[in-house]
Every structure is written in structure tokens, then in C-alpha cells.
Amino acid sequence: MPVLTLGYRHCDRKRPSYIKNSEIEGIAVLARQQLVEAAADAIPLATLSAISGLKINGVVFDLFVGTGNVVHDECGNPVLGICEYDPGVPDTAMVSVSPVGVNASEELVLSTLGHELGHAIFDAPGWIVDASKGPGLFDEPSDAARRAYRTTTRDVEHLAKVTPVAEAAATPSLAIPGHTTKEEYFAELRANEFMGSLLVPRQRLNLAVEEMAAQHGVTIHRSPSLDPELPGTSLYLTADGDIECLQKAVAKRFGVNRRFIQVRMERYGLLKPGAKIF
């Protein structure tokens, strides 16, 4: 069972330190290299589920992944998934995802697991360090001992859109002790970007599009990249063919749904955000 070894810029509390999307993309690529062959497009659900541990910035811990039972939040409502850390089990982070069934396709379960794995990679090391320091100056020791750290993926919209900071601030947080609403907001952005880059990396998507676009009458345009972090040639598509069918075909290849591919195409500049699909 694989143990992923990864690193990124962090503060002395092992929390991520101003990580850009391009850096998250690179970290996801490094994770893929430890999970599947370079020529693979899809990462099987079983492969992600088999991850048994993480070594992140020198913090080593076990990872328990559960996909067999419906997951509930603190109020007893069914949710897609959670990532949590209980200081009572100091060397283990837990990722739980509701199983494939009537309310969740295999594609959705895979996406949710990718998102929660992002939390385990970017958030759990900080939780572990925080918990190891013991109760704070104004904490009751008995309360601190029971304090758990948790992020919750409530529904499919959570995987596509992160709640703005101002809106999130209006909702009491049940998730991460010692974290501000802004920190939780960026934690969700990181987890979503990691999920997308892990399951559908830029290079593999570009190769798939170049191979399949002509079959669906979609034109590929090439131009010099304007992004200094991505030198070379950039690709973009025009919706002059059946781009929705292209997205469905590409989605099948990566084991995700069409909407997931549309979001990644927009993220990587293949499509303009909000481009009309005929």
C-alpha cells in the first residue's frame, strides 16, 4: 500500500505558506507519479483508497481511508466526505467518503476522495503539529484533549465552487479549531485545485484533447504561452464542433464526469470560462 512523500512551502507550524495554484499543480503531479504509470490517464478509485500513509514536510502519519459507509456531519446529515484528525489517535489522519450508490456515482466518489486527500496533504500536518503542542493558554485541558480537526464536503457544489469568505463568515464553522474563516476558505481552494490536477493533469488533458478533438469537429488553436510559469505553446479550443461530446469522451478516459473536464479545460486555458457549449 503506497505511502506518499511530498513537500511544499510551510510555516513553522507546518501550515501551507502562500502556495500558488501552479505549485499545487506540481505537487499533484508528484503524487500521481507515486500512484500510477506516466502514460496512465485515470487513477482508479481502488488506487486512491489504498494509500496508507503520508510523509509531508517531514511529518509522517498513517492515513485511514474509508469508502464503505455513508458519511454524516456533526448534525447527522449525510455528506459526501470528510477529512479529520483526532488527537486521541495522534499518528493517523482519517478520510471517509460515502460509497458508490444511488446518490453517488463512482466518478463523484473518486472526485470527493481526491478532494479529501488534498486536505490530508495540506491541512493534516498542521493539525498534527497544533495538537502536539497541547492546550493553549486559555484552553481547559479536558476540552483541548477532545478537540478534533475536520473538513466536510457536503455536496457536489462544494467540489466545483468554494464559498466566498464573506458568505462563509455568516455560517458558524464546525470544522477546524484555531483557523479563521479565511484560512478555511483557502484550505478548500487548495483541496479543489489538488483534486483537479491529480485526477486530470494539464499535460495528460492536452494530449487527450489533441488526440480526440478532430473526431468531434473541435478546432485546436496554438499560440505562444503568455504565462511565464508555463513557457512554450498554449492550446485553446473553439466550440465549432460537438465540444460537449468531446468532453464526455475525455471524461470517460479519466474516470470523471463531463462537468469535471469542463472545469479543467477552463482552468488550463483550453476554454474561456463560461464559454457556450452547443
Secondary structure, 3 states (H helix, E strand, C coil): CCEEEECCCECCCCCECCCCHHHHHHHHHHHHHCCCCCCCCCCCHHHHHCCCEEEECCEEEEEEEECCCCEECCCCCEECEEEEECCCCCCEEEEEECCCECCECHHHHHHHHHHHHHHHHHCHHHHHHHHHCCCCCCCCHHHHHHCCEEEEECCHHHHHCCCCHHHHHCCCCCCCCCCCHHHHHHHHHHHHHHHHHHHCCHHHHHHHHHHHHHHHCCEEEEEECCCCCCCCEEEEEECCCCHHHHHHHHHHHHCCCHHHHHHHHHHCCCCCCCCCCC
